[in-house]
Amino acid sequence: MPGAGLFVFVAAALCEIGGCFAFWAWLRLGKSPLWAAGGVGLLILFAWLLTRVESAAAGRTFAAYGGVYICASLGWMWAIEGSRPDRWDLIGALFCIVGSAVILLGPRTA
């Protein structure tokens, strides 16, 4: 995954997680509906960012992004929610990142 692609994936993950969390905060934590409006903006930015990754197939980009999203979700859980990932979270995240790299960087015949 080239450096620019990794940056875009991380930015997309933060937008997606932040957007979804905004809805969580509105519906589950009793925050203002303005949180949902901000969440919609972040989710639009997330979708746009994924179109910036160089790949011949959208599905391959989305699949590779999944591993980055999982790692970013664990980072969010730790930084924002105060729940530290355990070793099983970290082992699972490692598998996901390796899988993402294989999907995105594997040699293609056509």
Secondary structure, 3 states (H helix, E strand, C coil): CCHHHHHHHHHHHHHHHHHHHHHHHHHHCCCCCHHHHHHHHHHHHHHHHHCCCCCCCHHHHHHHHHHHHHHHHHHHHHHCCCCCCCHHHHHHHHHHHHHHHHHHHCCCCC
